[in-house]
């Protein structure tokens, strides 16, 4: 910690029907010495997320009644952010601690990388083998990397990470991959049941392929791997 030059970081947490999990995620974020603000965007949740979030102090809560997707929610949070450094954190993580947040942001605020993203405990084996989870929802980067924030609102629900990855490659941004050994994100089959969870997984893959194309996915991953710093 002694090497760190304090930079202000805005953390954006998109939430959709995560009343059971979001509270524990926020415990690791609220009051963290390296975070200047925590912006939570309730993306039209139909469960008790809104009720729970209203009781939590230390967050800037933005809510709207109609679900508009993760990309729109993150864009909304980024537009409200006060700082240049933006940290994205998913609201369904399990096992997240303040140290995990420190580990993720350190490479950027120490100047060792321009972007940092996670490789979680339960990331796919194929991702672990290549040392990159290119669909990770936890990452930190400069606002300057996104020329037009409004472009995010036009993306599909699962197009956000692919779009950000393209910007990483386009900008030649130095990329740090941070291994979160004890943090997992629940599989969709656990959250929604086997049938709906499988359908959502297929939808995610389909939208990524539609956005990038099969060759585009390979090209993106190859480009990102070249930018990884140790």
C-alpha positions in Angstrom: 0.0 0.0 0.0 2.9 2.4 0.6 3.7 2.5 -3.1 0.2 3.6 -4.1 -0.4 7.2 -5.1 -4.0 8.0 -4.1 -6.3 8.4 -7.1 -10.0 8.9 -6.9 -12.0 6.0 -8.2 -15.7 5.8 -9.0 -17.1 2.3 -8.6 -20.2 1.3 -10.6 -22.4 -1.6 -9.6 -25.3 -2.6 -11.9 -28.0 -4.5 -10.1 -30.8 -6.6 -11.5 -32.7 -8.9 -9.1 -29.7 -9.5 -6.8 -31.4 -8.8 -3.4 -29.9 -12.0 -2.0 -26.3 -11.1 -2.9 -25.8 -7.4 -3.5 -25.5 -6.6 0.2 -22.4 -8.7 0.7 -20.8 -7.2 -2.4 -21.4 -3.7 -1.1 -19.8 -4.6 2.2 -16.5 -5.0 0.4 -16.9 -1.7 -1.4 -18.4 0.8 1.1 -15.7 2.6 3.0 -12.9 1.1 1.0 -9.9 3.6 1.3 -9.2 3.5 -2.4 -12.8 4.1 -3.6 -14.1 7.7 -3.7 -17.7 6.8 -4.4 -19.9 3.7 -5.0 -22.7 4.2 -7.5 -25.3 1.5 -7.6 -27.7 1.3 -10.5 -30.9 -0.7 -9.8 -31.8 -1.7 -13.4 -35.6 -2.2 -13.0 -35.3 -5.1 -10.5 -38.6 -6.9 -9.7 -37.4 -8.6 -6.5 -36.5 -6.8 -3.2 -33.3 -5.2 -4.4 -34.7 -1.7 -4.3 -35.9 -2.1 -0.7 -32.6 -3.5 0.4 -30.5 -0.9 -1.4 -32.5 2.0 0.1 -31.5 0.9 3.6 -27.7 0.8 2.8 -25.7 3.9 3.6 -22.6 5.0 1.8 -23.9 4.5 -1.8 -25.2 6.7 -4.5 -28.4 4.9 -5.6 -29.9 5.3 -9.1 -33.1 3.5 -9.9 -35.5 3.2 -12.7 -38.6 0.9 -13.1 -38.0 -0.8 -16.5 -35.1 -3.2 -17.0 -32.8 -1.9 -19.7 -29.9 -4.2 -19.5 -26.4 -4.2 -18.0 -24.9 -2.0 -20.7 -27.4 0.8 -20.1 -27.1 0.5 -16.4 -23.3 0.8 -16.5 -23.5 3.7 -18.9 -25.9 5.5 -16.5 -23.6 5.0 -13.6 -20.6 6.2 -15.5 -22.4 9.4 -16.5 -22.9 10.1 -12.9 -19.3 9.3 -11.9 -17.2 12.2 -10.6 -13.8 10.7 -11.4 -11.6 9.6 -14.3 -10.9 6.1 -13.0 -13.9 3.8 -13.3 -14.3 0.4 -11.5 -17.0 -2.0 -12.6 -18.1 -4.6 -10.1 -20.9 -7.2 -10.7 -23.5 -7.4 -8.0 -23.8 -11.2 -7.7 -20.2 -12.0 -6.6 -19.6 -14.4 -3.7 -16.6 -14.3 -1.4 -15.6 -10.7 -2.3 -13.4 -8.9 0.2 -11.9 -5.4 0.4 -8.5 -7.0 -0.3 -9.8 -8.3 -3.6 -10.7 -4.8 -4.6 -7.3 -3.5 -3.6 -5.6 -6.3 -5.6 -7.7 -5.3 -8.7 -7.1 -1.6 -8.6 -3.4 -1.6 -7.5 -1.9 -2.3 -11.0 -3.7 0.7 -12.4 -3.2 3.2 -9.6 0.5 2.2 -9.3 0.9 2.9 -13.0 1.8 -0.7 -13.9 -1.2 -1.2 -16.2 -3.8 0.9 -17.9 -6.6 -1.6 -17.4 -7.0 -4.4 -14.9 -9.6 -7.2 -15.0 -10.3 -10.4 -13.0 -9.8 -14.1 -13.4 -12.2 -15.5 -10.8 -12.0 -18.8 -8.9 -14.8 -20.4 -11.1 -13.9 -18.8 -14.4 -14.1 -21.4 -17.2 -11.1 -23.8 -17.4 -10.5 -22.6 -20.9 -10.1 -19.1 -19.6 -7.8 -20.2 -16.9 -5.6 -22.1 -19.4 -5.1 -19.0 -21.5 -4.9 -16.7 -18.5 -7.7 -14.4 -19.5 -11.4 -14.2 -18.8 -12.4 -11.9 -21.6 -16.0 -11.6 -20.4 -15.1 -10.6 -16.9 -17.4 -8.0 -15.5 -14.9 -6.7 -12.9 -12.4 -4.2 -14.4 -10.9 -0.8 -13.8 -9.9 1.7 -16.5 -9.8 5.4 -17.4 -13.0 7.1 -18.6 -10.8 8.5 -21.4 -10.8 5.0 -22.9 -14.5 5.4 -23.9 -14.8 8.2 -26.4 -18.6 8.3 -26.2 -20.4 7.0 -23.2 -23.7 7.0 -25.1 -22.4 4.2 -27.3 -22.7 1.9 -24.3 -26.4 2.4 -24.2 -26.8 1.0 -27.7 -25.1 -2.3 -26.9 -26.9 -5.6 -26.3 -27.1 -6.9 -22.7 -24.0 -9.0 -23.2 -22.2 -6.6 -25.6 -20.6 -4.4 -22.9 -17.5 -6.5 -22.2 -16.9 -7.2 -25.9 -17.0 -3.5 -26.6 -14.6 -2.6 -23.8 -12.3 -5.3 -25.0 -12.2 -3.8 -28.5 -11.3 -0.5 -26.9 -8.5 -2.1 -24.9 -7.0 -3.6 -28.1 -7.6 -0.4 -30.2 -5.8 1.7 -27.6 -3.0 -0.8 -27.0 -3.8 -0.5 -23.3 -1.5 -2.4 -20.9 -3.6 -5.1 -19.3 -3.2 -6.6 -15.9 -5.1 -9.9 -15.1 -5.8 -10.2 -11.4 -6.4 -13.7 -10.1 -9.3 -13.7 -7.6 -8.7 -17.1 -6.0 -11.7 -17.0 -3.6 -14.3 -15.1 -5.5 -17.0 -16.7 -7.6 -20.0 -15.7 -9.6 -23.0 -18.1 -9.5 -23.7 -20.0 -12.6 -26.9 -19.0 -14.4 -28.2 -22.5 -13.8 -28.0 -21.8 -10.0 -29.6 -18.4 -10.2 -32.4 -19.2 -12.7 -32.7 -23.0 -12.8 -31.3 -25.4 -15.4 -33.6 -24.6 -18.3 -33.6 -20.8 -18.0 -30.0 -20.7 -17.0 -29.0 -22.7 -20.1 -31.0 -20.5 -22.3 -29.4 -17.4 -20.8 -25.9 -18.9 -21.3 -26.7 -19.6 -25.0 -28.1 -16.1 -25.4 -24.9 -14.6 -24.0 -22.7 -16.6 -26.3 -25.0 -15.8 -29.3 -24.9 -12.1 -28.6 -21.1 -12.1 -28.3 -20.7 -14.1 -31.5 -23.2 -11.7 -33.2 -21.3 -8.7 -32.0 -17.8 -10.0 -32.8 -18.1 -13.0 -35.1 -16.1 -16.2 -34.4 -13.0 -14.8 -36.1 -13.5 -11.5 -34.2 -13.5 -13.3 -30.9 -10.2 -15.1 -31.7 -8.7 -11.8 -32.9 -9.9 -10.0 -29.8 -8.5 -12.6 -27.4 -5.2 -12.7 -29.3 -4.9 -9.0 -29.2 -5.6 -8.8 -25.5 -3.1 -11.5 -24.6 -0.4 -9.5 -26.3 -1.1 -6.6 -24.0 -1.0 -8.5 -20.7 1.7 -7.3 -18.3 3.1 -9.3 -15.5 
